[in-house]
Amino acid sequence: MKVLIAGGGIGGLTAALCCLHFGHDVTVFEQAADLTETGAGLQIPPNAMKVFEALGLSTPISANAFQPEFIEARMGITGRAIFSIPLAQYAIDNWGAPYLHIHRADYIKALSQALQQQAASALQLNSKIASYQNTDHGVTLTLKDGREFSGDLLIGADGIKSEVRTQMLGPDSPRFTGNIAWRIVAPVQELREPTPNPSACVWMGPGRHGVTYLLRRGELANFVGVVEQPSPLKEGWQVKGRPAEALKDFKGWHPIVRKLIEAADPDNLYRWALFDRPPLTSWVDGQVALLGDAAHPMLPFLAQGAAMAVEDSWTIAREISEKGRPIATSLHAYEKRRYARVLKVQNQSRANMTTFHRRTKLGQLGTYGPMWLAGRLLPTVVHRRMDWLYGYDVTRPDGY
Ligand SMILES: Cc1cc2nc3c(=O)[nH]c(=O)nc-3n(C[C@H](O)[C@H](O)[C@H](O)COP(=O)(O)OP(=O)(O)OC[C@H]3O[C@@H](n4cnc5c(N)ncnc54)[C@H](O)[C@@H]3O)c2cc1C
């Protein structure tokens, strides 16, 4: 089958690799002139790593990643521990794959190199998709520069502002979620003590939270700092910010957080307005389907947006490989398999905002007290609550 893919982000590249794995021909159309990435980290949870293991890509992906030893939650100002539970070996033994942290640039590089090795001319840069047309035999797409391409199907993996989605369902704007996120990376050797633990650490505070973790074999430290505010304030959703603004947002916070902000390259300090959209009524139009953020953008409070795009990629490639049925039927089967799981992840991500940002002492006690107790007395309860998410294996027919 000839598969056309809009967008060369994590979703589009992984979809291309999954389609190649199932024996299809792929072309990825990416609007950018090259695949550069913002200086920021991402967590790759075990549910996504299982796809890369099935594709034979766990070695190149983990080569430049970092495997956190434990997962912890702390109070943002005092640094007081809420819980700390093992992660590295636990993830492999119980969720079936490692839990990794990676720089976005390293992630994209590993995926694009794998694509280049398997299909040298599959990635078309400088190729912005303008529109598509379902035909009797498949789909035709037109680029902004007027070039046309035909295939059996089109996967719209062109992100939250997707052109493919707009044509499929009509224009609408993503909604501002009332949160901005600082994304900051600093070299560990430039940090003064205390440095971040080799963990995935969530720092909780009133109306804001932070996440610290290490990247690139432990050479870099990453900070995501989310702050509630009524409007995005600045035009654009990814703008450079100033260290003084970030330090103001995390005034009085623990030295690990503040030293990380201070050590960041001021030219590489990003402030993202976080947008999502209500769940779409459909992800499919004839021989065209949406995937990743184009279909289901979400708040990053469960660190699963890219992971969901990775799971989508395996499912769509497997469904279109079912013989003897029209492509549109296969695409609806893909949507059906994915919809409920993605919705649950979207909802859980949103719910985490309330948990992480408790404002009153009473609210903090009511939420973090039981967490503290469970982490001490019954750490397996904390682990088990994540089984549905991390234990899921999209590469198996039953998901487990
Ligand atoms: C602060 C923050 C932290 C996050 N942390 C995590 C995390 O730890 N783990 C995780 O799994 N997820 C995380 N996410 C979510 C994750 O970044 C996204 O879900 C993921 O990048 C979506 O990938 P995508 O390929 O669907 O879309 P995108 O990454 O947006 O890629 C879309 C691509 O399509 C291209 N494109 C757009 N329009 C066109 C067009 N018309 N023609 C051709 N090309 C086009 C774009 O240039 C881009 O390359 C985080 C997000 C944020 C904001």
The ligand as a Gaussian input file, in Angstrom:
#p B3LYP/6-31G(d) Opt

LIG

0 1
 C        5.633000      21.173000      27.879000
 C        5.360000      19.874000      27.157000
 C        5.905000      18.695000      27.654000
 C        5.625000      17.472000      27.031000
 N        6.156000      16.319000      27.542000
 C        5.862000      15.135000      26.973000
 C        6.443000      13.927000      27.462000
 O        7.224000      13.941000      28.414000
 N        6.112000      12.742000      26.853000
 C        5.249000      12.699000      25.793000
 O        4.975000      11.595000      25.289000
 N        4.697000      13.831000      25.284000
 C        4.991000      15.041000      25.837000
 N        4.482000      16.188000      25.306000
 C        3.562000      16.112000      24.147000
 C        4.323000      15.943000      22.850000
 O        5.291000      16.948000      22.696000
 C        3.349000      15.975000      21.666000
 O        2.195000      15.214000      21.972000
 C        4.003000      15.384000      20.422000
 O        5.155000      16.129000      20.081000
 C        3.008000      15.365000      19.245000
 O        3.654000      14.843000      18.113000
 P        2.977000      14.965000      16.670000
 O        3.943000      14.329000      15.739000
 O        1.570000      14.483000      16.717000
 O        2.881000      16.526000      16.404000
 P        4.047000      17.613000      16.248000
 O        5.196000      17.306000      17.141000
 O        3.395000      18.947000      16.385000
 O        4.549000      17.418000      14.748000
 C        3.793000      17.872000      13.650000
 C        4.731000      18.049000      12.464000
 O        3.946000      18.367000      11.316000
 C        4.549000      19.442000      10.619000
 N        3.465000      20.140000       9.899000
 C        2.492000      20.928000      10.399000
 N        1.659000      21.355000       9.419000
 C        2.123000      20.821000       8.264000
 C        1.685000      20.875000       6.904000
 N        0.608000      21.589000       6.526000
 N        2.403000      20.202000       5.956000
 C        3.510000      19.473000       6.317000
 N        3.976000      19.397000       7.582000
 C        3.278000      20.044000       8.552000
 C        5.199000      20.288000      11.714000
 O        6.244000      21.098000      11.176000
 C        5.728000      19.186000      12.640000
 O        7.016000      18.742000      12.285000
 C        4.784000      17.438000      25.890000
 C        4.253000      18.625000      25.364000
 C        4.554000      19.831000      25.992000
 C        3.983000      21.111000      25.406000

